[in-house]
């Protein structure tokens, strides 16, 4: 009996296994966080590219007002009245092309093979036109386009027991004259 008590060969093995499992678990959680950050950053960059394209499309309308001393996108109609002349563009179509999304109802889904990588929904585009003939161009708000959307990314860590990451992304792009 004394020999069994003194023979401790291999007693560090369970502790080593436990340490390795904890390190694996922590590294999986860190890699999952990095995966979610990369997906959110990529979607934000694609949305920003799309909204900049919409702002660029409105450049001609805004420039005409700026050239005449105004700072907004306005057009003189037939009855000599001014009306806003801006467009929201087709941000969702640009996102579908850029990110390779598939439309399923009101949601747009990115697939990686057969697995869903992320879903974009509730996309809203708001155009904030600069005021017509502001009294002070330094204090007047500028032309801005804002996109708000909901990004949902299913987690690969937790074996579908954890709810997906849902985030509301807001991206702004504006036109600021240099002169």
N, C-alpha and C positions, 0 to 999 in steps of 0.2 A: 504494500500500500504506500509506503514511503517513497518508493521508486516512481510510482505514477504521479505523486504529488510534486516531486522534484523535476520530472521530465516535462519541460514546457516548450518543447520544439513545436513550431507552427502556431503558437498562441498569438502572434502578430498578424496572422493571415486574415482573420475576420475584421480587424481594424483596418487593414490595408484595403480590403474589399469595400468596406463602408466609406472610406475616404475617396476611393476611385468613383463610387456611385454618386457621392455628393458633388464631386467635381464635374462629372458628366451631366448631372441634373442642372447645376448652375450654368454650365456652358450651353446647354440646350436652351435655357431661358434667355441667356444673353444673345444667342444667335436668333432666337425668335423675335426679340426686341429689335435687333438690327434689321431683320427681314421686314418687319412692319414699318420701321423708319424709312427704309429704302423704297418700299412701295408707296408710302404716303408722299415722300419727296418727289418721286417720279410722276405721280399723278398731279401734284401741285405744279411741277415744272411744265407738264403738258397743258394744264389749264391756263397757266400764265402765258404760254406761247399762243394759245388760242385767243385769249382776251386781248393780248397785244395786237394780234391780227385784226380783231374787231376794231380796236382803237385806231389802227392804221387805215382801215377802210373808211372810218369817219373823218380822217384827216382833211380830206378835200372840203367837207362841209364846215369843219371848225376853222380851217385856214381862211376860207372866204370871209367869215365873220371877223376873224382876227385882222385880216388885211384891211378891212374897212373901218377898223377901230373898235370892233366888238370882239368878244371872246368865245361866243358859243356857236353851235351849229344851227343856224336859222336860215330860212328861205323866204323871200318875198313872194307872196301868192298873188293871184290875179286881182284880188280886191284891195291891193296895197296894204295888206296886213302881214305881220311876221308870224311864222309858225316854226316849231322845232323841226329840224331836219337831221335826224340821226337814226342809225340802225343798230339793232342788237346783233346782227350777223347770225351765223349758225355755229355756235360754239360746240354744241353736242356732236354735230357732224364732223367737225375738225377733230374732236376727241376720239370719236369712233375710228377715224382714219389713223390718227397718231398712235393710239394705244392698242388698236386692234380689238375693239369692243364688239360684243354681240348684243343686239337689242332683244330684250325679253320683256314685253309690256313697257312699263315706264322705267324699268331698270336697264342699265347697260353693264354687261358682265364681261370680264376678262378671264379667259380660260387658259390654264397651263396644262396642255394635254387634255385630259378629261376632267381635271379638278378645277374648281372655281378659285381663281386667284384673288379677285376683288370685284366689288359691285359699286357702281356710281348711280346715285338716284337723287331726286329732288333738286335738279339743277335749275338755278334761277340766274338770269342775266339782268342787271340793272344798269341803265345808262344815266349818269348824272350830268346833264348838260350845263355848261357854264351859263350864267345869267346874260340876258340880252342887254347890251349897252350899260355895263356897270359904271358907277360913278368913280370908282377907284379900281384900277386893274390890279393893284398890288394886294388888295384885300378880297377880291372876288374869288369864289371857289373855281377850281379848274375843271375841265372836262375829265370825267372819270368813268370807267366801266368796271363793274364789280360782278364777280361770279361767286355764288354760294352753292355748294353741293354737299351731299352726304356720301362719305366713303365708308364702305363696310368691307373688312378684310377678315376672312375666317382664320382662326388660329390653327397652326399645325402642331403646336405644343399643347398637350393636355388631352389628346386623342378625342377631340370633339366634345369633351365634357365642359369646356370653357366657352362662354359666349364669344361671338366675333367682336373684333375691335370696330367700333363705330365712331366716326369723327366727322365733324362739320368743318369743311375747308372754305375759307374766304380768300379770294385772290382779287387784287385791285390793279388796274393799269390806268394811267392817265396821260393826258397830253399837256405838256407844259411848254409854252413858247420860249425860245432862247432869247429873243429880242423884244 
